[in-house]
């Protein structure tokens, strides 16, 4: 079974030489039953990220590099996942802020337990997070808003730690409109409401103080995204996606 781990990056020349070898070693030790690969999806970086990523791809046989000339995490994931032939595709943040020990159970759930989407949760029982009060309040408020608008069961829409099956890539991803940070929420909402099974796994997560996410502006765009998806449901846009 083929497994792809995508690492979307923008100006991460310093993080890559640390995280990619760490991830490569972990996958080799804990997911050796899969034919796995790591793909660095570069979102139009303007520093030495391309040079560093290509060097890593040359050093490690299972690491490859993908370049996009437009920014946007969602855009990078769409391209990486749809161009892959892997049975399971996934992504995590380059800083590895989510502890890797939660990754094998998530992949196993998709490969062997009939789940379609796996997502890390910083909010469910068993999770352990270290982040600022401001980010904690915004995150919990946003997730309460998601539940109020869509009556969803998954607990954390925004954790940068996810995996999906090939069926999800082929059927759902073409209908996810957002190309930036709302991509995760849109995928989970459309997926759950269309009958796809979601595996929630509690994670250990430490906030990256060098994050590229602008919290307030991202939250505003997320709210706009929620309203758009709610409108699409009212218009029956996702009826054909029912599993």
CORNORMO-V180615 format. One record per residue. N is the residue number from 0. D_FIRST is the distance of its C-alpha to the first C-alpha in Angstrom with 2 decimals. Layout:
# CORNORMO-V180615
n = <N:N>
d_first = <D_FIRST:D_FIRST>
This chain:
# CORNORMO-V180615
n = <0:1:2:3:4:5:6:7:8:9:10:11:12:13:14:15:16:17:18:19:20:21:22:23:24:25:26:27:28:29:30:31:32:33:34:35:36:37:38:39:40:41:42:43:44:45:46:47:48:49:50:51:52:53:54:55:56:57:58:59:60:61:62:63:64:65:66:67:68:69:70:71:72:73:74:75:76:77:78:79:80:81:82:83:84:85:86:87:88:89:90:91:92:93:94:95:96:97:98:99:100:101:102:103:104:105:106:107:108:109:110:111:112:113:114:115:116:117:118:119:120:121:122:123:124:125:126:127:128:129:130:131:132:133:134:135:136:137:138:139:140:141:142:143:144:145:146:147:148:149:150:151:152:153:154:155:156:157:158:159:160:161:162:163:164:165:166:167:168:169:170:171:172:173:174:175:176:177:178:179:180:181:182:183:184:185:186:187:188:189:190:191:192:193:194:195:196:197:198:199:200:201:202:203:204:205:206:207:208:209:210:211:212:213:214:215:216:217:218:219:220:221:222:223:224:225:226:227:228:229:230:231:232:233:234:235:236:237:238:239:240:241:242>
d_first = <0.00:3.79:6.62:10.20:13.28:16.40:19.80:22.60:25.85:29.50:31.87:29.88:31.09:31.97:28.91:26.23:27.41:27.18:24.04:21.59:22.27:22.15:18.75:17.43:18.87:17.61:13.89:14.48:16.31:14.52:10.76:10.56:7.92:5.33:5.94:8.30:11.43:14.67:16.81:20.47:21.79:25.53:27.77:30.85:31.72:35.24:35.18:33.52:29.97:29.05:30.54:28.93:25.42:25.77:27.04:24.05:21.71:23.94:23.89:20.20:17.85:14.87:17.30:18.45:21.29:21.95:25.59:27.12:30.89:31.14:30.68:28.66:25.56:24.58:25.17:22.96:20.02:20.55:20.58:17.62:15.34:16.78:16.65:12.97:10.40:7.59:6.22:7.99:11.02:13.64:16.96:19.61:23.13:24.00:26.46:23.85:26.46:23.98:23.38:19.87:20.05:19.23:15.84:13.76:15.41:14.71:10.94:11.17:13.49:11.29:8.29:10.93:14.35:14.61:15.36:15.04:16.36:16.60:19.72:21.72:25.28:28.33:30.59:29.41:30.66:29.23:28.74:30.78:31.83:34.36:35.71:39.05:41.03:41.08:37.33:37.02:39.59:38.15:34.61:35.88:38.25:35.64:33.28:36.31:37.07:33.61:34.09:37.65:36.81:33.70:33.80:30.20:28.75:26.35:28.33:27.62:27.06:27.24:25.16:23.22:20.03:17.60:14.09:13.45:11.18:11.21:14.15:16.05:15.81:17.09:19.69:20.95:20.72:23.28:25.69:25.52:28.66:28.95:27.95:29.02:28.89:29.17:25.76:24.22:26.95:26.90:23.20:23.61:26.89:25.93:22.68:24.49:27.49:25.47:23.99:20.51:19.78:19.94:19.05:21.80:21.41:24.60:24.53:26.94:28.01:30.73:32.34:32.26:35.92:35.08:33.02:33.32:33.48:36.99:37.09:40.01:39.32:35.64:36.80:39.18:36.55:34.30:37.22:37.77:34.14:34.52:37.64:36.00:33.11:35.72:37.73:34.79:34.26:37.98:37.83:35.06:32.74:29.54:30.53:28.30:25.17:25.71:22.76>
